[in-house]
C-alpha cells in the first residue's frame, strides 16, 4: 500500500500512523520531520567522528587523533545541547573515547 499524500515530504507515511487532520497538526508534523532530519545529521556526525577517531587510534597517529577527538567532542556536545542525544550519553561517549585515546 502506498502512503497518503498530505504535502511535500509526506508521501512515504508509515502504515498505522494517523494522518493529521487540522492545519496546526500538519504544521507540527512538518516541524517534527524537520527536527528529526536535523537530529539524524547530528547523530551521523557523532558516528563519523567516532569511527574516524577509532581508525586513527588503531593506526597510532596520536596528533591526528587528538585533533579528531576535539572534533568528536564538539559534535557530541552540540548534539547534547540540542537534545538530539541525552547529556549523560554524551558524557559517557566522551569518557569512553578519552579512555581509548589515553594509552595511545
N, C-alpha and C positions, 0 to 999 in steps of 0.2 A: 504494500500500500504506500502511496505517496504521501508526503507530508502536506499539511494545509498551508496555503499561501496567504499570509496576512501582512506582508510587506517585505521590503528588501532585507535579505539575510535570514528570513524565516522559512524558506522553502523546505528545509530539512528538519521539520519539527518532529520531536520524538513521539512515537506512538504511546498512548496512555497519558500524555500530558494534556492539561486543559489549555484551550486557546483563550487568550484574554478577550473579554467582551467589550470593556469600556476603553475609551481613549487613554485614560490615565494608566490602566493596566497594560495596554500596548506599549505606552511610553516607558513604563517601569521594566517591561520585558526587554525592550531595546537597550535601556541603560544597563541592565544586568548582563546582557550579552556582551556589551562593550567592555564592562568591567572584567568579565571573565576572560576576554581576549587579552586585556592588559595584564591580568594576573598570570595567565598562562605564559606570556612573554617574560614576565619577571622570574617565574619558576624555571623557565627554559634557560635563562641567563645563569641561574644558580647551577643547573645541571651542566651547562657548558663549562663554566669556570672550575667546577668540581672535577670533571673529567680531565680538563687541561692541566690542572694543578697536580692531579694524581700521576699523569704521564710524566710531568717534569720531575716530580719527586722520585719516581722509579728510575728515571734516566740519570738522576744525580745532579741535575742542573739547579744548584742552590740559588744563585742570584735570580734566575728567571722565575723560579718557584716562589721566591719572596715577593717579586713584583706581581705574580699571578695571585698570590694569597691576598694581597692588598685589594685587587680587583674582585676576588671572590668575596671578601668581607664586605666590600661596598655593595655588591649585588644582593647579598644576604640581608644586610641592614636595610637597604631600600625596600626589599620585599616585606620585611617585618614591619617597617614603618608604615607601609601602605596596607598592612594586614593581609597580604597575599599568603603569608605563612605566619604561624604563631611565633611570638617573640622567644618563647622557650625553645622552639625548634631551631630558630636562628642561632641562639646561643649554643645549642648542642652541636649544630653543624660546624660552627666556627671552632669550638673547642676540640672536636674530633680531628678537624683538618690541621689545627695547630699542633696537636699531639703527633700526627703523622709527619709534619714538617720538622719537628724538633730534632729527631735523630739524624736527619739528612744534612 
